[in-house]
């Protein structure tokens, strides 16, 4: 087992491992624990009371964080006709049709999110599924990344809308800001994320749904949070 360095051990001494922090307390603490030379991301991790092996208990949805993630998201919009102009005017970084599909097939991957109009999903799904799927980038109606309202979708993603889904252990992860954010903004984003996860509760989930919530920075220790605070 690799041991933590001196910096990390010093950060651990600043928090109480037996305490469950309120969201506001945790938001202040993560700022104090951010000691890297770059602006660390703040992440929320929620353990759910679901069986991820059962399809009817999987969680997948989106949330518009009130203060965004602090990250500039490069959006690729795949569309045709007038929808290309609509995506461009909405602020998409890259816009195109079949030529973009071919560009990805040739190895281009300089984007963070992909959205598409329904009439382009035949080409996108059949040709790019194996490339974008494993990376979580394949447009999907459930994730709100497919629609003829392509301009609105692009604006939402650029403004801070994120997608979340549980992993194979039943945990959902999401960036909820940067260490440079004011604590109040971090807290607002955390509350919005928790609320969205609660609203995405599958009917098949029984018992305690939100089992545990932790907040952490990229390089710092995690803090246990009371999701109802």
Order of alpha helices (4+ residues) and beta strands (2+ residues): alpha-alpha-beta-beta-beta-alpha-beta-alpha-beta-alpha-alpha-beta-beta-alpha-beta-beta
